[in-house]
Amino acid sequence: MNLNLFGFTIDSWTAFGFLGQCFFGSRFIVQWLASERKKESYVPVIFWYLSILGGITLTIYAIGKRDIVFTMGQGLGCFIYVRNLILIYKKKKREEAAPAV
């Protein structure tokens, strides 16, 4: 089923793309609220999970739309988001293993 909205056709692929964009965009709201709470610039771990979720969803959407530029941009970004989580958890593991002073 297609829906026409302001001259745009909204089909199931477009709805899926919007879902990915909502995931991806929500990470900025989460980061902003976390920073406001701490009264300093802060990137919470959930930011990276939302980045991965949005990135994967948008990569699937871009593949479905056969857009190589969008596919590469979102797909490659996912590796960076995963790498940031790896670095965060490695640091956390080191800190937990370090003797208390």
C-alpha positions in Angstrom: 0.0 0.0 0.0 1.3 3.4 -0.9 0.5 6.7 0.7 1.0 10.1 -1.0 2.2 12.8 1.4 3.1 16.3 0.1 3.8 14.9 -3.3 6.0 12.1 -1.9 5.0 8.4 -2.2 5.4 6.6 1.1 5.8 2.8 0.6 7.1 0.1 2.9 10.7 0.8 2.0 10.3 4.5 2.7 8.6 3.7 6.1 11.6 1.4 6.9 14.0 4.2 6.0 12.1 6.6 8.2 12.4 4.1 11.1 16.2 4.0 10.6 16.4 7.7 10.5 14.4 7.9 13.7 16.9 5.6 15.4 19.8 7.5 14.0 18.4 10.9 14.8 17.4 10.0 18.3 21.0 9.4 19.3 21.5 13.2 19.1 18.6 13.8 21.4 19.9 11.2 23.9 23.4 12.8 23.8 22.0 16.3 24.3 19.9 15.3 27.2 22.8 13.3 28.8 25.1 16.4 28.4 22.5 18.7 29.9 22.1 16.4 32.9 25.9 16.3 33.4 26.4 20.0 32.6 29.2 19.1 30.2 29.6 17.5 26.8 29.0 13.7 27.3 28.4 10.8 24.9 26.5 8.0 26.7 27.0 4.4 25.6 23.4 4.2 24.3 24.5 6.8 21.7 26.7 4.1 20.0 23.9 1.5 20.2 21.5 3.8 18.5 24.2 4.6 16.0 24.5 1.0 15.1 20.8 0.3 15.0 20.2 3.4 12.8 23.2 2.7 10.7 22.2 -1.0 10.0 18.6 0.0 9.3 19.7 2.8 6.9 22.2 0.5 5.2 19.5 -2.1 4.5 17.3 0.7 3.2 20.1 2.1 1.0 20.8 -1.4 -0.4 17.0 -1.8 -1.1 17.0 1.5 -2.9 20.2 0.5 -4.7 22.1 3.7 -3.7 25.8 2.9 -3.5 26.8 6.3 -2.0 24.3 6.0 0.9 25.1 2.2 1.3 28.8 2.9 1.7 28.4 5.9 3.9 26.0 4.2 6.4 27.7 0.8 6.1 31.2 1.9 6.8 30.0 4.1 9.7 28.7 1.0 11.5 32.2 -0.3 11.9 33.2 2.9 13.6 30.3 2.7 16.0 31.2 -1.0 16.9 34.8 0.0 17.3 33.8 2.7 19.8 31.8 0.2 21.9 34.8 -2.2 21.9 37.1 0.6 23.1 34.6 1.6 25.8 34.2 -1.9 27.1 38.0 -2.6 27.0 38.6 0.5 29.1 35.8 -0.5 31.5 37.4 -4.0 31.8 40.8 -2.5 32.5 39.4 -0.2 35.1 37.7 -3.0 36.9 40.8 -5.1 36.8 43.1 -2.3 38.2 43.8 -2.5 41.9 42.0 0.1 44.0 44.3 2.9 45.2 
